[in-house]
């Protein structure tokens, strides 16, 4: 994989990424390849891919959907693009995603599904599927993604890279097509923590380097419901880290998924209401069914879910008074095959450990655990972005 540090130190590695990017199209990472030059700055020449929910001036934002195949080209960059250009980054292309980012498998029946670089018969995870594959295959040193329920962290875990969902609002979402505004986070995928941090510091202000973690919170239920392979990998990573482990009780995971589903589906239905009425036949079946479910949610049910979400945030905030970071498997199992991913409950299973952090809006990072087989990700959440990044860097060094 190509790190930001390597791309900065050796501009030719960034040029090499251009040829790798063309090869990566065989893996389905990109829906559009750019031929842009780069400027000067802290990211000079660093190849960065952009999820096709993010406006890039002069190019259409298709959102992985037939609904937007005839959309006009964006007339201006999304807010998040400007600092990348100012820092000298080379934008290399737009990456594939689940239709309208509304799903966690990475499967897109309209534009095609990017293949997991570790086993092309398996899903990459989603919805930021192409961004994860671009980084994992080395055609980009980092990529922008969005995360509404795990869409940066899940593909990062399944593809063996780092995925950062920052705190809510840290990275501006103006010019990014929204799925559910109260849950949407713009995040970064990268091969290592240092690369992710470098890009994130260009995108947003992070005031300090964070505290070195001393106490790690663990909710044992997350390990107990994981596959033996994943549970062993997470337990071994924590053992090698060598910090004090303290039991914590997170909000019930099933309730968290239910609450986040109410929030997400209700808000997504509001975003798509008019277009769904006028171009219904252009939506994929899965997204159309989810939007129909969202239209059936009452405002009263939505308000109840908002109230429960605030209570969950208060609960988690109290936990951070006693622990520096909370660790869990990002996903309870390794990447399913494309056939296995067709199971009706697959998306729900994939997001079970990630959605909480969108609801409570604290930062969470998926970090790969070194293994000889399929990748496993460990998720670290903290009270601040600086602390989450510091914890991820410390664990990465220990591993």
C-alpha positions as CSV (number, residue, x, y, z in Angstrom):
1,X,0.0,0.0,0.0
2,X,1.1,3.6,-0.6
3,X,1.3,5.8,2.4
4,X,1.1,9.6,2.5
5,X,4.7,9.8,3.8
6,X,6.0,7.7,0.9
7,X,4.1,9.7,-1.6
8,X,5.4,13.0,-0.2
9,X,9.0,11.8,0.0
10,X,9.0,10.3,-3.5
11,X,6.9,12.1,-6.0
12,X,7.5,9.2,-8.5
13,X,5.5,6.9,-6.2
14,X,2.5,9.1,-6.7
15,X,3.1,8.9,-10.4
16,X,3.3,5.2,-10.1
17,X,0.0,5.3,-8.4
18,X,-1.5,6.6,-11.6
19,X,-0.7,3.4,-13.4
20,X,-1.8,1.4,-10.4
21,X,-5.1,3.3,-10.4
22,X,-5.8,2.2,-14.0
23,X,-5.1,-1.3,-13.0
24,X,-7.3,-0.9,-10.0
25,X,-10.2,-0.3,-12.3
26,X,-10.1,-4.1,-12.8
27,X,-11.1,-4.3,-9.1
28,X,-13.9,-1.8,-9.6
29,X,-12.6,0.8,-7.2
30,X,-13.2,3.8,-9.5
31,X,-16.2,5.0,-11.4
32,X,-14.3,8.0,-12.9
33,X,-10.5,8.6,-13.2
34,X,-9.1,12.1,-13.2
35,X,-5.9,13.3,-14.9
36,X,-5.2,16.2,-12.6
37,X,-1.9,17.9,-11.8
38,X,-1.0,18.7,-8.2
39,X,0.2,21.8,-6.4
40,X,2.6,22.5,-3.5
41,X,1.9,21.9,0.1
42,X,1.9,19.3,2.8
43,X,0.1,16.8,0.5
44,X,2.0,17.8,-2.7
45,X,1.6,15.0,-5.2
46,X,-0.2,12.7,-2.8
47,X,-2.9,10.7,-4.7
48,X,-6.2,10.9,-3.0
49,X,-9.5,9.3,-4.2
50,X,-12.9,10.7,-3.6
51,X,-16.2,8.9,-2.9
52,X,-18.7,9.6,-5.5
53,X,-21.0,11.4,-3.1
54,X,-18.6,14.4,-2.9
55,X,-18.9,17.2,-5.5
56,X,-15.8,17.8,-7.6
57,X,-16.2,20.8,-9.9
58,X,-16.6,19.7,-13.5
59,X,-17.7,16.2,-12.8
60,X,-21.1,14.6,-12.1
61,X,-21.9,13.2,-8.6
62,X,-23.8,10.1,-9.5
63,X,-24.0,8.6,-6.0
64,X,-23.8,5.1,-7.5
65,X,-27.4,5.4,-8.8
66,X,-29.2,5.3,-12.1
67,X,-31.4,8.1,-10.6
68,X,-28.4,10.5,-11.1
69,X,-26.9,9.2,-14.3
70,X,-28.0,12.3,-16.1
71,X,-27.2,14.8,-13.3
72,X,-25.4,17.9,-14.4
73,X,-21.7,18.3,-13.5
74,X,-21.0,20.0,-10.2
75,X,-20.3,23.7,-10.7
76,X,-18.1,23.9,-7.5
77,X,-16.1,21.7,-5.2
78,X,-17.5,20.4,-2.0
79,X,-16.1,22.3,1.0
80,X,-13.9,19.3,1.9
81,X,-12.1,19.4,-1.5
82,X,-10.7,22.9,-1.2
83,X,-8.2,22.2,1.6
84,X,-7.0,19.1,-0.3
85,X,-6.3,21.2,-3.4
86,X,-4.7,23.9,-1.3
87,X,-2.4,21.3,0.3
88,X,-1.2,20.1,-3.1
89,X,-3.0,16.8,-3.2
90,X,-3.6,15.0,-6.6
91,X,-7.2,14.0,-6.8
92,X,-7.1,10.7,-8.7
93,X,-10.7,9.8,-9.2
94,X,-14.2,9.2,-7.9
95,X,-14.8,5.9,-6.2
96,X,-17.6,3.4,-6.3
97,X,-20.2,3.1,-3.5
98,X,-23.4,1.4,-2.5
99,X,-26.3,3.3,-4.1
100,X,-26.7,6.6,-2.3
101,X,-24.5,5.1,0.5
102,X,-27.5,3.3,1.7
103,X,-26.0,-0.1,2.6
104,X,-23.1,-1.8,4.3
105,X,-22.1,-4.7,2.0
106,X,-20.5,-2.7,-0.8
107,X,-22.8,-4.3,-3.4
108,X,-24.0,-2.1,-6.2
109,X,-26.1,-3.8,-8.9
110,X,-26.1,-0.7,-11.2
111,X,-22.4,0.3,-11.3
112,X,-20.8,-2.9,-10.2
113,X,-19.3,-4.1,-6.9
114,X,-15.6,-3.4,-6.1
115,X,-13.8,-6.7,-5.2
116,X,-12.1,-7.2,-1.9
117,X,-8.3,-7.2,-2.7
118,X,-7.7,-10.0,-0.2
119,X,-10.2,-12.4,-2.0
120,X,-12.1,-11.2,-5.0
121,X,-15.0,-13.6,-4.2
122,X,-15.7,-11.5,-1.1
123,X,-17.4,-8.2,-0.5
124,X,-15.3,-5.1,0.3
125,X,-17.9,-3.7,2.7
126,X,-19.6,-0.4,2.3
127,X,-20.8,1.9,1.6
128,X,-17.4,3.5,0.9
129,X,-16.4,0.3,-1.0
130,X,-14.3,1.9,-3.8
131,X,-12.4,4.2,-1.4
132,X,-11.4,1.2,0.7
133,X,-10.3,-0.9,-2.4
134,X,-8.4,2.0,-3.9
135,X,-6.3,2.4,-0.7
136,X,-5.9,-1.3,-0.1
137,X,-4.7,-1.9,-3.7
138,X,-2.3,1.1,-3.5
139,X,-3.8,3.3,-6.2
140,X,-4.4,6.0,-3.6
141,X,-2.5,7.0,-0.5
142,X,-5.8,8.0,1.1
143,X,-9.5,8.4,0.2
144,X,-12.5,10.3,1.3
145,X,-15.5,8.4,2.5
146,X,-18.7,9.0,4.3
147,X,-19.9,7.2,7.4
148,X,-23.6,7.2,8.5
149,X,-23.6,3.9,10.3
150,X,-20.2,2.4,9.7
151,X,-19.6,3.2,6.0
152,X,-15.9,4.1,6.5
153,X,-15.0,1.7,9.2
154,X,-16.7,-1.4,7.8
155,X,-14.9,-1.5,4.5
156,X,-11.7,-0.5,6.2
157,X,-12.0,-3.5,8.5
158,X,-12.9,-5.9,5.7
159,X,-10.1,-4.6,3.4
160,X,-7.4,-4.4,6.1
161,X,-6.8,-0.6,6.2
162,X,-7.4,2.3,8.6
163,X,-10.8,4.0,8.6
164,X,-11.5,7.2,10.6
165,X,-14.9,8.4,11.4
166,X,-14.2,11.7,13.2
167,X,-16.5,13.4,15.6
168,X,-19.8,14.8,14.2
169,X,-19.2,18.0,12.2
170,X,-15.4,18.0,12.4
171,X,-15.1,17.7,8.7
172,X,-17.7,19.8,6.8
173,X,-20.3,18.1,4.7
174,X,-21.3,21.0,2.4
175,X,-21.4,19.7,-1.2
176,X,-21.7,16.1,0.0
177,X,-24.9,14.3,-1.0
178,X,-26.5,13.4,2.3
179,X,-28.0,10.1,3.4
180,X,-29.2,11.1,6.9
181,X,-27.9,14.5,8.0
182,X,-28.0,13.9,11.8
183,X,-25.8,10.8,11.4
184,X,-23.6,11.6,8.4
185,X,-19.8,12.0,9.0
186,X,-17.2,12.7,6.4
187,X,-14.2,10.4,7.1
188,X,-10.8,9.3,5.8
189,X,-9.5,5.8,4.7
190,X,-5.7,5.3,4.6
191,X,-3.1,2.5,4.9
192,X,-1.9,3.6,8.3
193,X,-2.8,6.0,11.2
194,X,-0.1,8.5,10.3
195,X,-1.5,8.9,6.7
196,X,-5.0,9.2,8.0
197,X,-4.0,11.8,10.6
198,X,-2.1,13.9,8.0
199,X,-5.1,14.1,5.7
200,X,-7.5,14.7,8.6
201,X,-5.4,17.6,9.8
202,X,-5.6,19.2,6.4
203,X,-9.4,18.9,6.4
204,X,-10.1,20.0,9.9
205,X,-8.5,21.6,13.0
206,X,-7.3,19.1,15.6
207,X,-6.0,21.1,18.5
208,X,-3.6,18.7,20.2
209,X,-1.8,15.4,19.8
210,X,-4.2,13.7,22.3
211,X,-3.5,11.8,25.5
212,X,-1.6,8.5,25.6
213,X,-4.3,6.0,26.6
214,X,-3.9,4.1,29.9
215,X,-7.3,2.4,30.4
216,X,-9.2,0.6,27.7
217,X,-12.9,-0.1,28.1
218,X,-14.3,-3.4,26.9
219,X,-17.9,-4.6,26.6
220,X,-17.4,-8.4,26.7
221,X,-20.7,-8.9,24.8
222,X,-19.0,-7.7,21.6
223,X,-16.4,-10.4,21.8
224,X,-18.8,-13.1,22.9
225,X,-20.9,-12.6,19.8
226,X,-18.0,-12.4,17.4
227,X,-16.6,-15.4,15.5
228,X,-13.8,-17.3,17.4
229,X,-11.3,-16.0,14.8
230,X,-12.2,-12.4,15.3
231,X,-12.5,-12.7,19.1
232,X,-9.0,-14.2,19.3
233,X,-7.5,-11.5,17.1
234,X,-9.0,-8.7,19.2
235,X,-8.1,-10.3,22.5
236,X,-4.5,-10.8,21.2
237,X,-4.2,-7.2,20.1
238,X,-5.3,-5.9,23.4
239,X,-2.9,-8.3,25.2
240,X,0.0,-7.0,23.1
241,X,-1.1,-3.4,23.8
242,X,-0.6,-4.1,27.5
243,X,-2.9,-1.5,28.9
244,X,-5.3,-1.8,31.8
245,X,-8.6,-3.3,30.6
246,X,-11.9,-2.3,32.4
247,X,-15.3,-3.7,31.7
248,X,-17.9,-1.3,30.5
249,X,-21.6,-1.7,29.5
250,X,-22.4,0.0,26.2
251,X,-26.1,0.7,25.2
252,X,-27.8,-2.4,24.0
253,X,-26.5,-3.1,20.5
254,X,-29.9,-4.3,19.1
255,X,-31.6,-1.2,20.5
256,X,-28.9,1.0,19.0
257,X,-29.4,-0.5,15.6
258,X,-33.2,0.0,15.9
259,X,-32.9,3.6,16.9
260,X,-30.3,4.4,14.3
261,X,-32.5,2.7,11.7
262,X,-35.5,4.9,12.6
263,X,-33.3,8.1,12.4
264,X,-31.6,7.1,9.2
265,X,-34.6,5.8,7.3
266,X,-36.8,8.8,8.3
267,X,-34.2,11.3,7.3
268,X,-33.2,9.5,4.1
269,X,-36.9,9.4,3.0
270,X,-37.1,13.2,3.6
271,X,-34.0,13.7,1.3
272,X,-35.4,11.5,-1.4
273,X,-39.1,12.1,-1.1
274,X,-39.6,14.2,-4.3
275,X,-37.2,12.2,-6.4
276,X,-38.7,8.9,-5.3
277,X,-42.1,10.1,-6.4
278,X,-40.9,11.2,-9.8
279,X,-38.2,8.7,-10.7
280,X,-39.2,5.7,-8.6
281,X,-38.3,3.1,-11.2
282,X,-34.7,4.2,-11.4
283,X,-33.9,3.3,-7.8
284,X,-32.4,-0.1,-7.0
285,X,-34.8,-2.5,-5.3
286,X,-33.0,-2.5,-1.9
287,X,-32.8,1.3,-1.7
288,X,-36.3,1.8,-2.8
289,X,-37.6,-0.6,-0.2
290,X,-35.6,1.2,2.5
291,X,-36.9,4.5,1.5
292,X,-40.5,3.2,1.5
293,X,-39.9,2.0,5.1
294,X,-38.7,5.5,5.9
295,X,-41.8,7.1,4.5
296,X,-43.9,5.0,6.8
297,X,-42.1,6.2,10.0
298,X,-44.1,8.8,11.8
299,X,-42.7,12.1,13.2
300,X,-43.6,10.9,16.7
301,X,-41.5,7.8,16.3
302,X,-38.7,9.9,15.0
303,X,-38.8,12.2,18.0
304,X,-38.8,9.2,20.4
305,X,-35.7,7.9,18.6
306,X,-34.0,11.3,18.9
307,X,-34.7,11.3,22.6
308,X,-33.2,7.8,23.0
309,X,-30.2,8.9,21.0
310,X,-29.5,11.8,23.4
311,X,-29.8,9.4,26.4
312,X,-27.3,7.0,24.7
313,X,-24.8,9.9,24.2
314,X,-25.1,10.9,27.9
315,X,-24.5,7.2,28.9
316,X,-21.4,6.9,26.7
317,X,-20.0,10.3,27.8
318,X,-20.2,9.0,31.4
319,X,-18.2,5.9,30.4
320,X,-15.4,8.1,29.1
321,X,-14.9,9.6,32.6
322,X,-13.5,6.2,33.6
323,X,-11.7,4.9,30.5
324,X,-9.6,6.6,27.8
325,X,-10.8,4.5,24.9
326,X,-13.4,1.8,24.2
327,X,-12.4,-1.1,22.0
328,X,-14.4,-3.7,20.2
329,X,-14.3,-5.6,16.9
330,X,-15.3,-3.3,14.1
331,X,-17.2,-6.2,12.5
332,X,-17.9,-9.5,14.3
333,X,-16.7,-11.6,11.3
334,X,-14.4,-11.5,8.3
335,X,-15.5,-10.5,4.8
336,X,-18.4,-12.6,3.6
337,X,-18.5,-14.0,0.1
338,X,-20.7,-12.2,-2.5
339,X,-23.1,-15.1,-2.2
340,X,-23.2,-14.9,1.6
341,X,-23.7,-11.2,1.4
342,X,-27.1,-11.7,-0.2
343,X,-28.5,-12.8,3.2
344,X,-31.4,-10.5,4.2
345,X,-29.8,-9.6,7.5
346,X,-26.2,-9.1,6.3
347,X,-26.3,-5.3,6.5
348,X,-27.7,-5.4,10.0
349,X,-25.0,-7.8,11.1
350,X,-22.3,-5.7,9.5
351,X,-23.3,-2.4,11.3
352,X,-24.0,-4.0,14.7
353,X,-20.8,-2.6,16.3
354,X,-20.4,0.6,14.3
355,X,-23.8,2.4,14.4
356,X,-23.6,3.4,18.1
357,X,-20.8,5.8,17.3
358,X,-22.8,7.6,14.7
359,X,-25.8,7.9,17.1
360,X,-23.6,9.3,19.9
361,X,-21.3,11.3,17.5
362,X,-18.0,10.4,19.2
363,X,-15.0,9.6,17.0
364,X,-14.3,6.0,16.1
365,X,-11.4,4.4,14.2
366,X,-11.0,1.0,12.6
367,X,-7.5,-0.3,12.7
368,X,-6.3,-3.6,11.1
369,X,-5.1,-6.4,13.3
370,X,-2.2,-8.2,11.6
371,X,-3.2,-11.7,10.6
372,X,-2.2,-14.3,8.0
373,X,-5.8,-14.8,6.7
374,X,-8.6,-12.4,6.0
375,X,-8.4,-8.9,7.6
376,X,-9.9,-8.2,11.0
377,X,-10.5,-4.7,12.3
378,X,-10.4,-3.4,15.9
379,X,-12.5,-0.3,16.6
380,X,-11.3,2.3,19.0
381,X,-13.6,5.1,20.1
382,X,-12.7,8.0,22.4
383,X,-14.2,11.3,23.7
384,X,-12.1,13.5,21.3
385,X,-10.6,13.2,17.9
386,X,-7.1,13.8,19.2
387,X,-7.5,11.0,21.8
388,X,-8.9,8.6,19.3
389,X,-6.0,9.2,16.9
390,X,-3.5,8.9,19.7
391,X,-4.9,5.6,20.8
392,X,-4.9,4.2,17.3
393,X,-1.3,5.3,16.8
394,X,-0.3,3.7,20.1
395,X,-2.0,0.4,19.3
396,X,-0.7,0.4,15.7
397,X,2.8,0.7,17.1
398,X,2.2,-2.1,19.6
399,X,1.1,-4.4,16.8
